[in-house]
Amino acid sequence: MMAYALAYVCWAIVALSAVLAILQLRSALTSVWMLLRGDPLVLLAVDRLGTVFLCLAWLAYGVLAEDWFRSSVSTAMTERQEGSCHPGSSSGPAERKLSARLHTWGLRLLGRRFSMLVAPPVVLFALAYLAERLCRRALAGPR
């Protein structure tokens, strides 16, 4: 039960990071449009339509993440019941002990999947933030 609760906490973190990335991406696209001196009415239409598509992408990403996290916990429970608990080989005794403990709790696979699913929204957020800052600096002109 605790592993499933942790899986849903991971899912909530991934979903929140994806929402933040979407909001930052919208802001960056608005800044790029202003830099290109585009028509504000076209921007409004593109923003509304883009928001719908980004929200649908977020929903699909959230469903995928929830299923992936839940299946990682059930896979770990199945392995534990079958007795095929292989903690893997690590370089040091402390790392072996940590790896064995994570595998026993069913968190090793969950941790790997969390890092794989949280990375794309974080990278997208960072790139959108950088693009927005560069556009705003270009719009402000030389100091």
N, CA, C and O atoms as CSV, one atom per row, in Angstrom:
chain,resi,resn,atom,element,x,y,z
A,1,MET,N,N,0.808,-1.193,0.000
A,1,MET,CA,C,0.000,0.000,0.000
A,1,MET,C,C,0.856,1.264,0.000
A,1,MET,O,O,0.555,2.227,-0.705
A,2,MET,N,N,1.919,1.252,0.792
A,2,MET,CA,C,2.785,2.425,0.859
A,2,MET,C,C,3.469,2.683,-0.487
A,2,MET,O,O,3.690,3.833,-0.868
A,3,ALA,N,N,3.797,1.617,-1.195
A,3,ALA,CA,C,4.444,1.774,-2.496
A,3,ALA,C,C,3.485,2.417,-3.499
A,3,ALA,O,O,3.902,3.241,-4.312
A,4,TYR,N,N,2.210,2.046,-3.444
A,4,TYR,CA,C,1.238,2.669,-4.343
A,4,TYR,C,C,1.047,4.146,-4.000
A,4,TYR,O,O,0.915,4.985,-4.891
A,5,ALA,N,N,1.034,4.456,-2.712
A,5,ALA,CA,C,0.924,5.864,-2.309
A,5,ALA,C,C,2.112,6.660,-2.830
A,5,ALA,O,O,1.950,7.783,-3.305
A,6,LEU,N,N,3.304,6.082,-2.743
A,6,LEU,CA,C,4.491,6.751,-3.260
A,6,LEU,C,C,4.422,6.892,-4.780
A,6,LEU,O,O,4.871,7.896,-5.334
A,7,ALA,N,N,3.864,5.893,-5.448
A,7,ALA,CA,C,3.707,5.973,-6.903
A,7,ALA,C,C,2.790,7.134,-7.282
A,7,ALA,O,O,3.043,7.841,-8.258
A,8,TYR,N,N,1.733,7.324,-6.511
A,8,TYR,CA,C,0.826,8.424,-6.825
A,8,TYR,C,C,1.415,9.782,-6.440
A,8,TYR,O,O,1.073,10.791,-7.055
A,9,VAL,N,N,2.279,9.826,-5.449
A,9,VAL,CA,C,2.998,11.061,-5.146
A,9,VAL,C,C,3.930,11.404,-6.316
A,9,VAL,O,O,4.009,12.559,-6.735
A,10,CYS,N,N,4.626,10.400,-6.834
A,10,CYS,CA,C,5.494,10.614,-8.004
A,10,CYS,C,C,4.673,11.095,-9.195
A,10,CYS,O,O,5.092,11.990,-9.928
A,11,TRP,N,N,3.499,10.493,-9.380
A,11,TRP,CA,C,2.636,10.895,-10.481
A,11,TRP,C,C,2.208,12.352,-10.329
A,11,TRP,O,O,2.197,13.099,-11.308
A,12,ALA,N,N,1.857,12.761,-9.114
A,12,ALA,CA,C,1.431,14.140,-8.877
A,12,ALA,C,C,2.569,15.116,-9.167
A,12,ALA,O,O,2.340,16.190,-9.725
A,13,ILE,N,N,3.788,14.748,-8.793
A,13,ILE,CA,C,4.941,15.615,-9.063
A,13,ILE,C,C,5.175,15.746,-10.562
A,13,ILE,O,O,5.440,16.840,-11.059
A,14,VAL,N,N,5.078,14.634,-11.279
A,14,VAL,CA,C,5.265,14.665,-12.737
A,14,VAL,C,C,4.156,15.488,-13.393
A,14,VAL,O,O,4.426,16.281,-14.295
A,15,ALA,N,N,2.914,15.307,-12.948
A,15,ALA,CA,C,1.796,16.056,-13.531
A,15,ALA,C,C,1.950,17.548,-13.258
A,15,ALA,O,O,1.692,18.367,-14.141
A,16,LEU,N,N,2.367,17.908,-12.053
A,16,LEU,CA,C,2.566,19.319,-11.721
A,16,LEU,C,C,3.705,19.920,-12.542
A,16,LEU,O,O,3.596,21.050,-13.018
A,17,SER,N,N,4.789,19.177,-12.710
A,17,SER,CA,C,5.895,19.699,-13.516
A,17,SER,C,C,5.470,19.878,-14.971
A,17,SER,O,O,5.926,20.806,-15.639
A,18,ALA,N,N,4.605,19.002,-15.463
A,18,ALA,CA,C,4.107,19.145,-16.838
A,18,ALA,C,C,3.205,20.367,-16.966
A,18,ALA,O,O,3.257,21.063,-17.980
A,19,VAL,N,N,2.376,20.641,-15.953
A,19,VAL,CA,C,1.521,21.832,-15.988
A,19,VAL,C,C,2.377,23.092,-15.998
A,19,VAL,O,O,2.115,24.020,-16.762
A,20,LEU,N,N,3.392,23.122,-15.153
A,20,LEU,CA,C,4.280,24.287,-15.116
A,20,LEU,C,C,5.000,24.474,-16.452
A,20,LEU,O,O,5.187,25.602,-16.907
A,21,ALA,N,N,5.398,23.378,-17.071
A,21,ALA,CA,C,6.065,23.464,-18.374
A,21,ALA,C,C,5.104,24.009,-19.433
A,21,ALA,O,O,5.505,24.811,-20.276
A,22,ILE,N,N,3.857,23.583,-19.394
A,22,ILE,CA,C,2.868,24.067,-20.363
A,22,ILE,C,C,2.624,25.565,-20.180
A,22,ILE,O,O,2.570,26.312,-21.157
A,23,LEU,N,N,2.478,25.998,-18.937
A,23,LEU,CA,C,2.258,27.420,-18.688
A,23,LEU,C,C,3.457,28.260,-19.129
A,23,LEU,O,O,3.290,29.342,-19.691
A,24,GLN,N,N,4.652,27.762,-18.875
A,24,GLN,CA,C,5.850,28.494,-19.290
A,24,GLN,C,C,5.980,28.498,-20.807
A,24,GLN,O,O,6.419,29.488,-21.390
A,25,LEU,N,N,5.602,27.400,-21.445
A,25,LEU,CA,C,5.658,27.333,-22.903
A,25,LEU,C,C,4.691,28.338,-23.530
A,25,LEU,O,O,5.037,28.993,-24.514
A,26,ARG,N,N,3.492,28.467,-22.975
A,26,ARG,CA,C,2.539,29.474,-23.473
A,26,ARG,C,C,3.115,30.879,-23.349
A,26,ARG,O,O,3.005,31.690,-24.269
A,27,SER,N,N,3.725,31.154,-22.217
A,27,SER,CA,C,4.307,32.479,-22.010
A,27,SER,C,C,5.448,32.737,-22.989
A,27,SER,O,O,5.579,33.838,-23.525
A,28,ALA,N,N,6.264,31.726,-23.216
A,28,ALA,CA,C,7.382,31.883,-24.153
A,28,ALA,C,C,6.882,32.091,-25.578
A,28,ALA,O,O,7.424,32.917,-26.312
A,29,LEU,N,N,5.856,31.350,-25.969
A,29,LEU,CA,C,5.320,31.517,-27.322
A,29,LEU,C,C,4.719,32.902,-27.513
A,29,LEU,O,O,4.825,33.474,-28.598
A,30,THR,N,N,4.092,33.449,-26.480
A,30,THR,CA,C,3.574,34.809,-26.544
A,30,THR,C,C,4.714,35.812,-26.720
A,30,THR,O,O,4.603,36.753,-27.506
A,31,SER,N,N,5.797,35.608,-25.994
A,31,SER,CA,C,6.951,36.512,-26.114
A,31,SER,C,C,7.581,36.430,-27.502
A,31,SER,O,O,7.964,37.449,-28.077
A,32,VAL,N,N,7.687,35.234,-28.031
A,32,VAL,CA,C,8.242,35.068,-29.384
A,32,VAL,C,C,7.331,35.758,-30.403
A,32,VAL,O,O,7.813,36.409,-31.329
A,33,TRP,N,N,6.011,35.612,-30.228
A,33,TRP,CA,C,5.075,36.245,-31.151
A,33,TRP,C,C,5.198,37.771,-31.100
A,33,TRP,O,O,5.133,38.436,-32.133
A,34,MET,N,N,5.375,38.315,-29.907
A,34,MET,CA,C,5.543,39.762,-29.782
A,34,MET,C,C,6.856,40.210,-30.413
A,34,MET,O,O,6.924,41.279,-31.021
A,35,LEU,N,N,7.901,39.392,-30.269
A,35,LEU,CA,C,9.181,39.729,-30.880
A,35,LEU,C,C,9.071,39.736,-32.401
A,35,LEU,O,O,9.689,40.565,-33.068
A,36,LEU,N,N,8.293,38.824,-32.941
A,36,LEU,CA,C,8.100,38.745,-34.392
A,36,LEU,C,C,7.089,39.776,-34.897
A,36,LEU,O,O,6.846,39.872,-36.100
A,37,ARG,N,N,6.510,40.535,-33.991
A,37,ARG,CA,C,5.533,41.569,-34.289
A,37,ARG,C,C,4.341,41.004,-35.069
A,37,ARG,O,O,3.912,41.553,-36.084
A,38,GLY,N,N,3.827,39.884,-34.551
A,38,GLY,CA,C,2.665,39.251,-35.171
A,38,GLY,C,C,1.364,39.934,-34.787
A,38,GLY,O,O,1.312,40.725,-33.845
A,39,ASP,N,N,0.322,39.616,-35.527
A,39,ASP,CA,C,-1.002,40.186,-35.298
A,39,ASP,C,C,-1.569,39.670,-33.969
A,39,ASP,O,O,-1.579,38.458,-33.750
A,40,PRO,N,N,-2.040,40.546,-33.081
A,40,PRO,CA,C,-2.573,40.109,-31.786
A,40,PRO,C,C,-3.804,39.210,-31.899
A,40,PRO,O,O,-4.005,38.334,-31.058
A,41,LEU,N,N,-4.631,39.417,-32.932
A,41,LEU,CA,C,-5.809,38.557,-33.099
A,41,LEU,C,C,-5.403,37.134,-33.480
A,41,LEU,O,O,-6.015,36.167,-33.027
A,42,VAL,N,N,-4.390,37.013,-34.296
A,42,VAL,CA,C,-3.882,35.688,-34.652
A,42,VAL,C,C,-3.272,35.026,-33.418
A,42,VAL,O,O,-3.436,33.827,-33.194
A,43,LEU,N,N,-2.574,35.823,-32.632
A,43,LEU,CA,C,-1.999,35.289,-31.393
A,43,LEU,C,C,-3.081,34.744,-30.473
A,43,LEU,O,O,-2.906,33.690,-29.862
A,44,LEU,N,N,-4.187,35.451,-30.372
A,44,LEU,CA,C,-5.286,35.009,-29.521
A,44,LEU,C,C,-5.836,33.668,-29.995
A,44,LEU,O,O,-6.067,32.766,-29.189
A,45,ALA,N,N,-6.044,33.541,-31.294
A,45,ALA,CA,C,-6.568,32.281,-31.843
A,45,ALA,C,C,-5.573,31.135,-31.660
A,45,ALA,O,O,-5.944,30.030,-31.265
A,46,VAL,N,N,-4.306,31.418,-31.955
A,46,VAL,CA,C,-3.277,30.388,-31.805
A,46,VAL,C,C,-3.120,29.991,-30.341
A,46,VAL,O,O,-2.926,28.817,-30.027
A,47,ASP,N,N,-3.202,30.966,-29.457
A,47,ASP,CA,C,-3.071,30.681,-28.026
A,47,ASP,C,C,-4.207,29.794,-27.529
A,47,ASP,O,O,-3.977,28.839,-26.788
A,48,ARG,N,N,-5.417,30.109,-27.934
A,48,ARG,CA,C,-6.575,29.302,-27.488
A,48,ARG,C,C,-6.506,27.891,-28.052
A,48,ARG,O,O,-6.716,26.921,-27.324
A,49,LEU,N,N,-6.214,27.770,-29.331
A,49,LEU,CA,C,-6.126,26.444,-29.946
A,49,LEU,C,C,-4.932,25.672,-29.390
A,49,LEU,O,O,-5.027,24.473,-29.128
A,50,GLY,N,N,-3.811,26.365,-29.212
A,50,GLY,CA,C,-2.628,25.723,-28.653
A,50,GLY,C,C,-2.845,25.256,-27.225
A,50,GLY,O,O,-2.339,24.208,-26.826
A,51,THR,N,N,-3.595,26.029,-26.458
A,51,THR,CA,C,-3.893,25.635,-25.084
A,51,THR,C,C,-4.710,24.345,-25.059
A,51,THR,O,O,-4.472,23.475,-24.220
A,52,VAL,N,N,-5.655,24.219,-25.959
A,52,VAL,CA,C,-6.453,22.992,-26.031
A,52,VAL,C,C,-5.547,21.799,-26.346
A,52,VAL,O,O,-5.635,20.764,-25.686
A,53,PHE,N,N,-4.686,21.937,-27.342
A,53,PHE,CA,C,-3.795,20.833,-27.704
A,53,PHE,C,C,-2.784,20.519,-26.608
A,53,PHE,O,O,-2.486,19.352,-26.355
A,54,LEU,N,N,-2.256,21.552,-25.956
A,54,LEU,CA,C,-1.309,21.315,-24.861
A,54,LEU,C,C,-1.988,20.621,-23.677
A,54,LEU,O,O,-1.385,19.770,-23.024
A,55,CYS,N,N,-3.231,20.983,-23.406
A,55,CYS,CA,C,-3.957,20.317,-22.322
A,55,CYS,C,C,-4.254,18.862,-22.663
A,55,CYS,O,O,-4.198,17.996,-21.790
A,56,LEU,N,N,-4.565,18.591,-23.912
A,56,LEU,CA,C,-4.772,17.192,-24.327
A,56,LEU,C,C,-3.469,16.401,-24.224
A,56,LEU,O,O,-3.474,15.240,-23.815
A,57,ALA,N,N,-2.361,17.028,-24.592
A,57,ALA,CA,C,-1.061,16.362,-24.457
A,57,ALA,C,C,-0.745,16.114,-22.985
A,57,ALA,O,O,-0.212,15.060,-22.635
A,58,TRP,N,N,-1.070,17.080,-22.120
A,58,TRP,CA,C,-0.851,16.907,-20.686
A,58,TRP,C,C,-1.685,15.751,-20.152
A,58,TRP,O,O,-1.198,14.958,-19.346
A,59,LEU,N,N,-2.928,15.647,-20.590
A,59,LEU,CA,C,-3.801,14.562,-20.144
A,59,LEU,C,C,-3.235,13.204,-20.563
A,59,LEU,O,O,-3.202,12.270,-19.761
A,60,ALA,N,N,-2.795,13.095,-21.804
A,60,ALA,CA,C,-2.208,11.837,-22.271
A,60,ALA,C,C,-0.933,11.512,-21.498
A,60,ALA,O,O,-0.705,10.357,-21.138
A,61,TYR,N,N,-0.112,12.510,-21.243
A,61,TYR,CA,C,1.129,12.306,-20.483
A,61,TYR,C,C,0.815,11.866,-19.059
A,61,TYR,O,O,1.492,10.998,-18.508
A,62,GLY,N,N,-0.213,12.465,-18.468
A,62,GLY,CA,C,-0.599,12.092,-17.106
A,62,GLY,C,C,-1.117,10.674,-17.024
A,62,GLY,O,O,-0.796,9.949,-16.082
A,63,VAL,N,N,-1.910,10.269,-17.991
A,63,VAL,CA,C,-2.425,8.896,-18.002
A,63,VAL,C,C,-1.282,7.910,-18.199
A,63,VAL,O,O,-1.232,6.877,-17.530
A,64,LEU,N,N,-0.371,8.215,-19.105
A,64,LEU,CA,C,0.789,7.355,-19.323
A,64,LEU,C,C,1.637,7.243,-18.058
A,64,LEU,O,O,2.067,6.150,-17.688
A,65,ALA,N,N,1.873,8.370,-17.400
A,65,ALA,CA,C,2.702,8.368,-16.193
A,65,ALA,C,C,2.041,7.569,-15.082
A,65,ALA,O,O,2.711,6.795,-14.398
A,66,GLU,N,N,0.742,7.743,-14.893
A,66,GLU,CA,C,0.042,7.013,-13.831
A,66,GLU,C,C,0.115,5.510,-14.069
A,66,GLU,O,O,0.383,4.742,-13.146
A,67,ASP,N,N,-0.122,5.097,-15.299
A,67,ASP,CA,C,-0.057,3.672,-15.615
A,67,ASP,C,C,1.351,3.127,-15.428
A,67,ASP,O,O,1.531,2.026,-14.907
A,68,TRP,N,N,2.337,3.887,-15.847
A,68,TRP,CA,C,3.726,3.425,-15.736
A,68,TRP,C,C,4.166,3.300,-14.283
A,68,TRP,O,O,4.843,2.339,-13.920
A,69,PHE,N,N,3.786,4.265,-13.451
A,69,PHE,CA,C,4.143,4.202,-12.033
A,69,PHE,C,C,3.424,3.048,-11.339
A,69,PHE,O,O,4.031,2.317,-10.557
A,70,ARG,N,N,2.138,2.885,-11.623
A,70,ARG,CA,C,1.377,1.812,-10.994
A,70,ARG,C,C,1.901,0.440,-11.422
A,70,ARG,O,O,1.982,-0.474,-10.602
A,71,SER,N,N,2.255,0.293,-12.691
A,71,SER,CA,C,2.773,-0.998,-13.154
A,71,SER,C,C,4.158,-1.287,-12.583
A,71,SER,O,O,4.520,-2.451,-12.409
A,72,SER,N,N,4.937,-0.247,-12.290
A,72,SER,CA,C,6.250,-0.509,-11.686
A,72,SER,C,C,6.095,-1.069,-10.280
A,72,SER,O,O,6.874,-1.930,-9.871
A,73,VAL,N,N,5.102,-0.594,-9.535
A,73,VAL,CA,C,4.862,-1.126,-8.195
A,73,VAL,C,C,4.334,-2.549,-8.282
A,73,VAL,O,O,4.771,-3.411,-7.520
A,74,SER,N,N,3.406,-2.815,-9.190
A,74,SER,CA,C,2.875,-4.178,-9.306
A,74,SER,C,C,3.933,-5.149,-9.816
A,74,SER,O,O,3.931,-6.317,-9.428
A,75,THR,N,N,4.834,-4.690,-10.677
A,75,THR,CA,C,5.936,-5.541,-11.133
A,75,THR,C,C,6.860,-5.892,-9.972
A,75,THR,O,O,7.293,-7.037,-9.837
A,76,ALA,N,N,7.160,-4.901,-9.136
A,76,ALA,CA,C,8.020,-5.157,-7.982
A,76,ALA,C,C,7.352,-6.106,-7.000
A,76,ALA,O,O,8.021,-6.959,-6.417
A,77,MET,N,N,6.044,-5.970,-6.807
A,77,MET,CA,C,5.332,-6.882,-5.906
A,77,MET,C,C,5.311,-8.296,-6.451
A,77,MET,O,O,5.452,-9.257,-5.695
A,78,THR,N,N,5.135,-8.431,-7.761
A,78,THR,CA,C,5.156,-9.751,-8.379
A,78,THR,C,C,6.528,-10.390,-8.232
A,78,THR,O,O,6.624,-11.573,-7.907
A,79,GLU,N,N,7.584,-9.632,-8.466
A,79,GLU,CA,C,8.943,-10.158,-8.301
A,79,GLU,C,C,9.193,-10.583,-6.858
A,79,GLU,O,O,9.824,-11.610,-6.605
A,80,ARG,N,N,8.697,-9.792,-5.922
A,80,ARG,CA,C,8.900,-10.119,-4.511
A,80,ARG,C,C,8.165,-11.407,-4.146
A,80,ARG,O,O,8.693,-12.221,-3.388
A,81,GLN,N,N,6.944,-11.606,-4.680
A,81,GLN,CA,C,6.179,-12.814,-4.389
A,81,GLN,C,C,6.812,-14.045,-5.020
A,81,GLN,O,O,6.764,-15.132,-4.445
A,82,GLU,N,N,7.406,-13.881,-6.198
A,82,GLU,CA,C,8.060,-15.007,-6.865
A,82,GLU,C,C,9.429,-15.300,-6.281
A,82,GLU,O,O,10.008,-16.354,-6.544
A,83,GLY,N,N,9.942,-14.384,-5.499
A,83,GLY,CA,C,11.252,-14.589,-4.887
A,83,GLY,C,C,12.412,-14.291,-5.806
A,83,GLY,O,O,13.539,-14.713,-5.547
A,84,SER,N,N,12.149,-13.571,-6.869
A,84,SER,CA,C,13.225,-13.237,-7.812
A,84,SER,C,C,13.778,-11.863,-7.514
A,84,SER,O,O,13.888,-11.017,-8.402
A,85,CYS,N,N,14.120,-11.649,-6.280
A,85,CYS,CA,C,14.628,-10.352,-5.834
A,85,CYS,C,C,16.121,-10.269,-6.120
A,85,CYS,O,O,16.926,-10.781,-5.342
A,86,HIS,N,N,16.501,-9.637,-7.218
A,86,HIS,CA,C,17.907,-9.475,-7.580
A,86,HIS,C,C,18.292,-8.023,-7.419
A,86,HIS,O,O,17.981,-7.206,-8.285
A,87,PRO,N,N,18.956,-7.683,-6.342
A,87,PRO,CA,C,19.286,-6.282,-6.140
A,87,PRO,C,C,20.279,-5.724,-7.137
A,87,PRO,O,O,20.404,-4.504,-7.240
A,88,GLY,N,N,20.976,-6.541,-7.859
A,88,GLY,CA,C,21.948,-6.038,-8.829
A,88,GLY,C,C,23.303,-5.827,-8.183
A,88,GLY,O,O,23.429,-5.784,-6.959
A,89,SER,N,N,24.283,-5.699,-9.006
A,89,SER,CA,C,25.632,-5.501,-8.479
A,89,SER,C,C,25.987,-4.037,-8.552
A,89,SER,O,O,25.775,-3.377,-9.569
A,90,SER,N,N,26.525,-3.545,-7.469
A,90,SER,CA,C,26.991,-2.164,-7.410
A,90,SER,C,C,28.458,-2.186,-7.061
A,90,SER,O,O,29.030,-3.239,-6.776
A,91,SER,N,N,29.049,-1.038,-7.085
A,91,SER,CA,C,30.486,-0.999,-6.861
A,91,SER,C,C,30.851,-1.139,-5.388
A,91,SER,O,O,31.843,-1.793,-5.065
A,92,GLY,N,N,30.080,-0.546,-4.495
A,92,GLY,CA,C,30.451,-0.572,-3.085
A,92,GLY,C,C,29.396,-1.232,-2.233
A,92,GLY,O,O,28.266,-1.422,-2.683
A,93,PRO,N,N,29.750,-1.594,-0.984
A,93,PRO,CA,C,28.775,-2.261,-0.119
A,93,PRO,C,C,27.599,-1.355,0.255
A,93,PRO,O,O,26.472,-1.830,0.390
A,94,ALA,N,N,27.851,-0.067,0.423
A,94,ALA,CA,C,26.753,0.842,0.766
A,94,ALA,C,C,25.773,0.955,-0.400
A,94,ALA,O,O,24.561,0.995,-0.188
A,95,GLU,N,N,26.291,1.007,-1.635
A,95,GLU,CA,C,25.420,1.087,-2.803
A,95,GLU,C,C,24.655,-0.215,-2.992
A,95,GLU,O,O,23.490,-0.194,-3.389
A,96,ARG,N,N,25.291,-1.341,-2.715
A,96,ARG,CA,C,24.601,-2.625,-2.805
A,96,ARG,C,C,23.473,-2.695,-1.787
A,96,ARG,O,O,22.384,-3.184,-2.087
A,97,LYS,N,N,23.738,-2.205,-0.588
A,97,LYS,CA,C,22.731,-2.236,0.460
A,97,LYS,C,C,21.546,-1.337,0.089
A,97,LYS,O,O,20.392,-1.723,0.274
A,98,LEU,N,N,21.832,-0.140,-0.433
A,98,LEU,CA,C,20.772,0.763,-0.843
A,98,LEU,C,C,19.971,0.178,-2.000
A,98,LEU,O,O,18.743,0.254,-2.006
A,99,SER,N,N,20.655,-0.402,-2.971
A,99,SER,CA,C,19.980,-0.996,-4.117
A,99,SER,C,C,19.088,-2.151,-3.679
A,99,SER,O,O,17.965,-2.291,-4.164
A,100,ALA,N,N,19.590,-2.983,-2.756
A,100,ALA,CA,C,18.789,-4.107,-2.253
A,100,ALA,C,C,17.566,-3.598,-1.499
A,100,ALA,O,O,16.479,-4.160,-1.636
A,101,ARG,N,N,17.731,-2.540,-0.703
A,101,ARG,CA,C,16.612,-1.995,0.067
A,101,ARG,C,C,15.562,-1.406,-0.871
A,101,ARG,O,O,14.367,-1.642,-0.690
A,102,LEU,N,N,15.997,-0.641,-1.870
A,102,LEU,CA,C,15.053,-0.066,-2.827
A,102,LEU,C,C,14.309,-1.153,-3.590
A,102,LEU,O,O,13.111,-1.033,-3.848
A,103,HIS,N,N,15.027,-2.216,-3.948
A,103,HIS,CA,C,14.390,-3.304,-4.681
A,103,HIS,C,C,13.389,-4.030,-3.796
A,103,HIS,O,O,12.318,-4.417,-4.265
A,104,THR,N,N,13.718,-4.220,-2.527
A,104,THR,CA,C,12.811,-4.879,-1.598
A,104,THR,C,C,11.523,-4.074,-1.444
A,104,THR,O,O,10.436,-4.650,-1.401
A,105,TRP,N,N,11.631,-2.785,-1.364
A,105,TRP,CA,C,10.454,-1.941,-1.224
A,105,TRP,C,C,9.719,-1.740,-2.556
A,105,TRP,O,O,8.607,-1.212,-2.576
A,106,GLY,N,N,10.328,-2.153,-3.647
A,106,GLY,CA,C,9.727,-1.956,-4.955
A,106,GLY,C,C,9.908,-0.549,-5.488
A,106,GLY,O,O,9.106,-0.079,-6.296
A,107,LEU,N,N,10.952,0.124,-5.044
A,107,LEU,CA,C,11.140,1.520,-5.419
A,107,LEU,C,C,12.232,1.729,-6.462
A,107,LEU,O,O,12.335,2.817,-7.029
A,108,ARG,N,N,13.036,0.727,-6.723
A,108,ARG,CA,C,14.131,0.929,-7.675
A,108,ARG,C,C,13.584,1.224,-9.074
A,108,ARG,O,O,14.028,2.162,-9.736
A,109,LEU,N,N,12.634,0.429,-9.509
A,109,LEU,CA,C,12.026,0.641,-10.820
A,109,LEU,C,C,11.207,1.933,-10.830
A,109,LEU,O,O,11.193,2.663,-11.821
A,110,LEU,N,N,10.531,2.202,-9.721
A,110,LEU,CA,C,9.752,3.433,-9.608
A,110,LEU,C,C,10.654,4.663,-9.695
A,110,LEU,O,O,10.306,5.640,-10.358
A,111,GLY,N,N,11.794,4.621,-9.040
A,111,GLY,CA,C,12.745,5.736,-9.093
A,111,GLY,C,C,13.280,5.976,-10.487
A,111,GLY,O,O,13.420,7.119,-10.922
A,112,ARG,N,N,13.579,4.893,-11.188
A,112,ARG,CA,C,14.071,5.028,-12.567
A,112,ARG,C,C,13.005,5.644,-13.470
A,112,ARG,O,O,13.280,6.534,-14.275
A,113,ARG,N,N,11.802,5.152,-13.313
A,113,ARG,CA,C,10.724,5.666,-14.150
A,113,ARG,C,C,10.388,7.113,-13.800
A,113,ARG,O,O,10.045,7.899,-14.683
A,114,PHE,N,N,10.483,7.470,-12.522
A,114,PHE,CA,C,10.222,8.855,-12.114
A,114,PHE,C,C,11.202,9.794,-12.792
A,114,PHE,O,O,10.810,10.827,-13.335
A,115,SER,N,N,12.482,9.433,-12.761
A,115,SER,CA,C,13.476,10.321,-13.372
A,115,SER,C,C,13.289,10.409,-14.884
A,115,SER,O,O,13.561,11.450,-15.482
A,116,MET,N,N,12.829,9.328,-15.503
A,116,MET,CA,C,12.605,9.361,-16.949
A,116,MET,C,C,11.382,10.201,-17.320
A,116,MET,O,O,11.355,10.814,-18.386
A,117,LEU,N,N,10.376,10.233,-16.451
A,117,LEU,CA,C,9.163,10.972,-16.777
A,117,LEU,C,C,9.188,12.422,-16.321
A,117,LEU,O,O,8.479,13.254,-16.887
A,118,VAL,N,N,9.986,12.740,-15.315
A,118,VAL,CA,C,10.030,14.127,-14.851
A,118,VAL,C,C,11.024,14.956,-15.674
A,118,VAL,O,O,10.932,16.183,-15.707
A,119,ALA,N,N,11.952,14.300,-16.324
A,119,ALA,CA,C,12.977,15.019,-17.092
A,119,ALA,C,C,12.405,15.817,-18.277
A,119,ALA,O,O,12.761,16.986,-18.421
A,120,PRO,N,N,11.540,15.250,-19.133
A,120,PRO,CA,C,11.051,16.039,-20.271
A,120,PRO,C,C,10.325,17.325,-19.883
A,120,PRO,O,O,10.606,18.364,-20.480
A,121,PRO,N,N,9.393,17.312,-18.901
A,121,PRO,CA,C,8.774,18.598,-18.548
A,121,PRO,C,C,9.755,19.600,-17.947
A,121,PRO,O,O,9.623,20.802,-18.178
A,122,VAL,N,N,10.729,19.131,-17.185
A,122,VAL,CA,C,11.708,20.046,-16.584
A,122,VAL,C,C,12.572,20.672,-17.679
A,122,VAL,O,O,12.848,21.871,-17.641
A,123,VAL,N,N,12.992,19.880,-18.638
A,123,VAL,CA,C,13.801,20.406,-19.750
A,123,VAL,C,C,12.969,21.369,-20.596
A,123,VAL,O,O,13.463,22.421,-21.000
A,124,LEU,N,N,11.712,21.016,-20.866
A,124,LEU,CA,C,10.835,21.899,-21.633
A,124,LEU,C,C,10.617,23.219,-20.899
A,124,LEU,O,O,10.621,24.284,-21.516
A,125,PHE,N,N,10.429,23.151,-19.597
A,125,PHE,CA,C,10.266,24.362,-18.797
A,125,PHE,C,C,11.511,25.239,-18.893
A,125,PHE,O,O,11.411,26.449,-19.099
A,126,ALA,N,N,12.678,24.626,-18.744
A,126,ALA,CA,C,13.925,25.393,-18.782
A,126,ALA,C,C,14.135,26.047,-20.148
A,126,ALA,O,O,14.533,27.210,-20.219
A,127,LEU,N,N,13.876,25.320,-21.223
A,127,LEU,CA,C,14.045,25.888,-22.564
A,127,LEU,C,C,13.037,27.003,-22.834
A,127,LEU,O,O,13.380,28.026,-23.427
A,128,ALA,N,N,11.799,26.805,-22.401
A,128,ALA,CA,C,10.787,27.845,-22.597
A,128,ALA,C,C,11.120,29.084,-21.767
A,128,ALA,O,O,10.923,30.209,-22.227
A,129,TYR,N,N,11.617,28.886,-20.557
A,129,TYR,CA,C,11.998,30.021,-19.717
A,129,TYR,C,C,13.147,30.801,-20.368
A,129,TYR,O,O,13.131,32.032,-20.403
A,130,LEU,N,N,14.137,30.071,-20.879
A,130,LEU,CA,C,15.260,30.716,-21.551
A,130,LEU,C,C,14.793,31.489,-22.789
A,130,LEU,O,O,15.229,32.617,-23.019
A,131,ALA,N,N,13.913,30.885,-23.577
A,131,ALA,CA,C,13.398,31.567,-24.775
A,131,ALA,C,C,12.623,32.826,-24.398
A,131,ALA,O,O,12.750,33.861,-25.053
A,132,GLU,N,N,11.821,32.731,-23.341
A,132,GLU,CA,C,11.059,33.906,-22.927
A,132,GLU,C,C,11.977,35.029,-22.450
A,132,GLU,O,O,11.767,36.194,-22.790
A,133,ARG,N,N,12.986,34.682,-21.670
A,133,ARG,CA,C,13.922,35.706,-21.179
A,133,ARG,C,C,14.665,36.365,-22.333
A,133,ARG,O,O,14.840,37.584,-22.342
A,134,LEU,N,N,15.101,35.575,-23.299
A,134,LEU,CA,C,15.812,36.138,-24.457
A,134,LEU,C,C,14.906,37.058,-25.279
A,134,LEU,O,O,15.340,38.118,-25.730
A,135,CYS,N,N,13.657,36.655,-25.472
A,135,CYS,CA,C,12.723,37.504,-26.220
A,135,CYS,C,C,12.439,38.802,-25.479
A,135,CYS,O,O,12.411,39.871,-26.088
A,136,ARG,N,N,12.234,38.720,-24.202
A,136,ARG,CA,C,11.949,39.927,-23.428
A,136,ARG,C,C,13.157,40.874,-23.420
A,136,ARG,O,O,12.998,42.094,-23.469
A,137,ARG,N,N,14.354,40.302,-23.360
A,137,ARG,CA,C,15.552,41.128,-23.418
A,137,ARG,C,C,15.680,41.791,-24.788
A,137,ARG,O,O,16.070,42.955,-24.883
A,138,ALA,N,N,15.352,41.052,-25.844
A,138,ALA,CA,C,15.427,41.625,-27.186
A,138,ALA,C,C,14.361,42.702,-27.373
A,138,ALA,O,O,14.603,43.705,-28.043
A,139,LEU,N,N,13.177,42.498,-26.781
A,139,LEU,CA,C,12.118,43.500,-26.894
A,139,LEU,C,C,12.455,44.760,-26.103
A,139,LEU,O,O,12.054,45.858,-26.487
A,140,ALA,N,N,13.187,44.608,-25.005
A,140,ALA,CA,C,13.548,45.761,-24.184
A,140,ALA,C,C,14.580,46.631,-24.881
A,140,ALA,O,O,14.678,47.825,-24.599
A,141,GLY,N,N,15.342,46.050,-25.780
A,141,GLY,CA,C,16.343,46.816,-26.510
A,141,GLY,C,C,17.631,46.950,-25.715
A,141,GLY,O,O,17.754,46.418,-24.611
A,142,PRO,N,N,18.589,47.667,-26.291
A,142,PRO,CA,C,19.876,47.831,-25.593
A,142,PRO,C,C,19.721,48.714,-24.367
A,142,PRO,O,O,18.863,49.595,-24.316
A,143,ARG,N,N,20.556,48.463,-23.400
A,143,ARG,CA,C,20.481,49.233,-22.153
A,143,ARG,C,C,21.336,50.433,-22.202
A,143,ARG,O,O,21.390,51.192,-21.235
